[in-house]
């Protein structure tokens, strides 16, 4: 039971960290003294795109739900 709570809290911390990171505007980790490799930049951009698509999916889901409720009330 304690192990499960520990894993859950670790997952929550990771999710919260990504949420805080990706809610800001896209700003790749550019360090002028050491430019990250192309694979690192691509991975970061892909994670950001996936996060934003998830946000769009959630909002469209809510919009569809509202439209279906309104259509059900009109019948």
C-alpha positions in Angstrom: 0.0 0.0 0.0 2.8 2.4 0.9 4.7 1.5 -2.2 1.6 2.3 -4.3 1.2 5.7 -2.7 4.9 6.4 -3.3 4.6 5.6 -7.0 1.3 7.6 -7.2 2.9 10.6 -5.7 6.0 10.3 -7.9 3.7 10.1 -11.0 1.8 13.1 -9.7 5.0 15.1 -9.3 6.2 14.2 -12.8 2.8 15.1 -14.3 2.8 18.4 -12.4 6.3 19.3 -13.6 5.4 18.6 -17.2 2.1 20.6 -16.8 4.0 23.6 -15.4 6.7 23.3 -18.1 4.3 23.0 -21.1 1.7 25.5 -20.0 4.2 28.2 -20.8 5.0 29.2 -24.3 7.2 26.9 -26.3 10.8 27.8 -25.4 13.3 25.0 -26.2 16.2 24.6 -23.8 18.8 26.6 -25.5 22.1 27.0 -23.8 24.4 29.2 -25.8 27.5 27.7 -24.3 26.4 24.2 -25.2 23.7 23.9 -27.9 21.5 20.7 -27.4 21.6 18.1 -30.1 19.0 17.9 -32.8 17.6 14.7 -31.2 17.1 16.5 -27.9 15.4 19.5 -29.5 13.1 17.2 -31.6 12.1 15.2 -28.5 11.3 18.3 -26.6 9.2 19.7 -29.5 7.4 16.4 -29.9 6.5 16.3 -26.2 5.3 19.9 -26.4 3.2 19.2 -29.4 1.7 16.1 -27.8 0.8 18.1 -24.7 -0.8 20.9 -26.7 -2.8 18.3 -28.8 -4.0 16.8 -25.5 -5.2 20.2 -24.4 -7.0 20.8 -27.7 -8.6 17.3 -27.4 -9.9 18.1 -23.9 -11.4 21.4 -25.0 -13.1 19.9 -28.0 -14.5 17.1 -25.9 -16.0 19.6 -23.5 -17.4 21.6 -26.5 -18.9 18.5 -28.0 -20.5 17.6 -24.7 -22.1 21.0 -24.4 -23.4 20.9 -27.9 -24.9 17.5 -27.4 -26.6 18.6 -24.2 -28.0 21.6 -25.9 -29.3 19.5 -28.8 -30.9 17.1 -26.3 -32.7 20.0 -24.6 -34.1 21.3 -27.9 -35.7 18.0 -28.8 
